[in-house]
Amino acid sequence: MRAVSYAEFGGPEVLHVAEVPVPEPGPGQVRVRVAASVLHPVDLMIRSGRFPAPLPTGLPYTPGWDVAGTVDALGPSVSQPAVDALGPSVSRLAVGAEVIGFSPWLRTTAGAHAEYVVLDAAWLAPAPAGVPATEAATLPTNGLAAAQALDLLALPAGSTVLVTGAAGQVGGFVLALARATGLHATGLAGAGDREFVESLGATFVPRSEDPAGPFDAVVDLAVVGSSLLDLVRDGGGYVAASPPLRPEPVRGIRTFALEVQPDGTRLGELAALVAAGDIPLRVAGVYRFADAAAAHDRLAQGGVRGGVVIVP
């Protein structure tokens, strides 16, 4: 099969299309024929050799976390007769079913910028009905990150939450989910993002201004930092963008850090919200495998509002 690959660290020029073996699903796994995947900033960091932690396997690598595609083969314990016998909730994984999911790449190095990828069955969910694969592929990693951030906070309806980086991919999903769950969101973003932030029912605050607290919680995706704790009420909540950025609790404020985990059940709930029109999906551009270097260049330029999508 064809896959985007690199055998040395460096700039986008190290990327090429390689012929690699088709992966075989093991117990509890599913092989997906990839229709679309998405490029993330962490892909650029790893490719350049700047990722700060050891990776589980060595070069060469095929990048890519998210996938939208079709179930192509089932592993031994996800056999077709077993799938059919367990009814509609499991038959979503039948061969030919359209699915979405993501590979926790830092754990598996199983990249989705390939014609096929193998994932654990529990990481997959039915694709949102009627949504093109290039759009559906933008949901899994960033949508789950947003959902898991709000799940950590466990805010009751009516609570107030400040979201920094509100117009980014994860930030947009946080705003949409806040609206869907009855939270009052305030989005901190660039001046040109007012229309998008307000379209999701959030109060817009430009980055040049200081938000007026207090808030019940903050989701700090723009890495503003621990100074935002001053805007959180006593006993409130704070979610940092990654574990090293999590501040120590003060004034009873619960502090958390995002470490997005694959979760097919939660992803299925998000896909249903997409199908119902409650969560918008944004695509900044679509690139073929052969144009992967251009996709990396586009994402590196910054200011991207939507997923940079890779297709075979």
N, C-alpha and C positions, 0 to 999 in steps of 0.2 A: 504494500500500500504506500501511498505518498504521504509525507508528513513534513511540516516545517521543522528544521533541525539546525543545531549548531554544535560544532565539535571543539570550539575554543571560545573563550570570553572575549568580548570586544564590542564594537559598534554594530549598528544594524547590518553592516556589510558581511558579518559572519553568518547571517541567516541564509539557508538554502533549502530547496526542496529535495528530500532524500527518499529513496526506496527503503522501507523498513519492514520487518515481518508483521503480519497481521496478528494482533494479540489474541490469546485464547482466554475465555472467561473461566475462572476457577470456581470453587464452591461458593455459592451466595453472590456470584457476580453476573453481570450482564454486559454483553458487547453491544455498543451503540454505533450505528453508522452515522457519522457526523454530518449535519447539514450546515451548522454554523457554530462558531465559538467566539470568544471575546478576549481582547487584549487588556491586560491590567498593568498598572505602574510596577507592581512587583515583578512582572515578566521582564520589564526593561532593566530593573535592578539586578536580577539574577543573570541575565544575558551579559551585562557589562562587567560582571565579576564583583559587584559591590554589595552583594547580599552578606550581612554580617554574621551569619551562622552556618555551620556545616550542613550540607545537603546529604540525603540518605544514599544516593548513588552518584557515580561520577559521570562526566561527559561521555558521549554526546547527550544533549537534551532535546526533547520536543516540548515547547511551552504550551500553555493553555489550560485554563481551569474549567470554565463553563462549557456546557454543551447543550445544543438542541439538535435532536435527530430522531432516528428510528431504531427500535430494538432489533438487533440483527441475530443475536444468538444468546442462549441462556446457559449458565453454568450448571454443573451437576445437580446442585440442590435447589435450582430454580427451573427445573425441567418443565416443559410445556404441559404434560398431564397434571402435574402438581399445581401449576398456575391455573389451569382451567377448573380444577376441582375446588379451588379456594374462593371462587366467585369474583364478582366485578372489582372489588377493592384490590385484588392482587392481579387480576387479568390485565390491568394497566401495563404490566410488564410482558405481555404476550409478544411474540415475534411479530413485528410490523407495527407495533404501537408507537405513537409519537410521544417522546419523553423529553424532559429537561433534567439537568442535574449539574453537579460540579465535582471535579476531582480535587481533593485537598493536596495540591501539587507538592507542597513542601514536605508532605509525608510520603507521597507515592511516586513523584516525578513521572506520573502517567499523564502525558500532555494531550490536550484535546485539539490542538492544531494539527490534526491528522484525519485521515479518512475514516478510521475506526478508533474507538477508545473503550477500555474496559473499566467499569465502575461497579462498586458494590450495589446490589439491588436496592438496599435501604437508602441510598443517596439519590434515587431517581423519583420523579413525579410525572404525572401526565402533563403534557404540554398544554398551555392554555388554548382552548378551542378557538379556531378562526384567526389565530395570530401567526404571522409569518415567522419562520425559524430565525431569521436575522434579528427580529425583535425579541422573540422568546429567549434567545441565548443571553440577552442582557440581564435577565432576571436572577438566575440562581445565586451567584456569589454575593453580589451587592444587595439583592433583595433579602437574602437570609441574614446578611450582616445588619441591615436595618432592623429586621424583625427581632433578631437576637439582642440588639441593643435595647429596644423597647421592652423585650421580655425580661431582661436583667433589671430594668427599672421598676417593672410591675406597677405602673402608675394607674390609679383609678380614673375613670372618665371624668372630664372636667379639669384635670390637672394641666399645669402649664409646663412647656418644655422649650428650651432654647436649643436650636440646632445650628452649629457653625458649619461652614462649607455646605450650606443648604441646597445649593444648585448643582452640586456634584452628583455622581451616580448614587452613592449611598445616601447622601443627604436628601435627594429627591424622593427616594423610597421611604426615608424616615418621615418626611412631611406627609406623604400619601397615607402611610399607615397611621400616623397620628390623627389625621382627619377621619379615617375609617373607624378608629377606636374611640373617638370622642375626646381627644386631647386638644388643647389649645396650643398650637406651635407658633414659635417666632423663628424666622429664618434669617440668619446672618449670611450675606452673600454680596457679590459684586453689584455695582450700580445697574448694570445691564440685565440683571437676573430678577428684577422686581416682578415682571409679568409672570414668570414661571413660578416663583415662590407664592405669589398671591393666587395663582390659578389653583393651587393645592390647599387653599383656605388658610394659609399661614399669614401672620403679620410679617412684613418685610422690614429689615433693618440693614442699611448698607454697611459694608465693612469699615467705612470711614467714621461711623458713629458707634457710641457705646450703647448696648442694649440696656433698657431700664428694667432691673429686676425688682423684687426677687422672683425666681422661677422655682417650680417644684423640682426640676431636673434640667441638666444640660447634657447634650450629646455633642462632644467636641471633635468633629471630623476634620476641621481645619487646623488642628493642633495649636490652638491659641494658648492652651496651657492652664496651669493650676490657678492663675489669676481669676479664672471664671468661677472658681468656688465662691468668690465674694458675691456672685449673683444668685447663688443657690440658698434657699431658706434652710434653716436649721433642720436636720433630719431628712433633707432631700436626697437627690441622687445625681451622680456624675458618671458618664461613660467616656473613657479615653479611646483614641483611635487604635492603640495597640498596647500590649502589656508594659513595655518600658516607660510609657507615658502616663501610667496610672498614678495619680497623686495619693499621698497618705490622707486618710479620712480626717476631717476636722468638723467640729460642731455637730457631730452625729450624722454627717453626710456620708451616704454609702457610695463608695467609689468602685468602679468596675473598668475592665478593659475589653475591647473587642478582640475575640479570637474566633472568627467565623468557622462554624462546623457544618458539614453536610447533614441534611435532615430532610429526607424525602417527604415525610408527613407534613412538616411545616411548609416546605416548598409547594406542596399540593394546595395548601390553603392560600398561599400567595398567588399561585396560578389562577385559582378561582376568582380572586379579587381582580386580577388582570382581565380575565374574561368578562367580568361584570362591569368593567370600565372604571374601577376604583383606583387602580394603579396604572399610571401611564408608563410606557416604555419609550426610551429615546435611543436613536441610532445616529452616531456622528458620521459614520462612513463604513463602507463595506469593501473589503480587500480580499483578493484571491491569494492562495498560498504563495504564488510567485511574486506577489507584491507585498510580502510580509515586512520587508525592510521599510517600505513607504508607510506602512501602518505603524511601525515602531517610531518612525520619524514624526508622524502626525501626533501620536500620543505624547511624545517627548516635548513637543512645542507648548503643551499646557493649554489651559482654557477650553478643554474639550467638554462639551455638554451633550453627553450621550455615549453609548458604547461604540468602541472601535471594533468592528466585527470582522472576523476571518472566516472565509468559506473555502471549501476545496476547489 
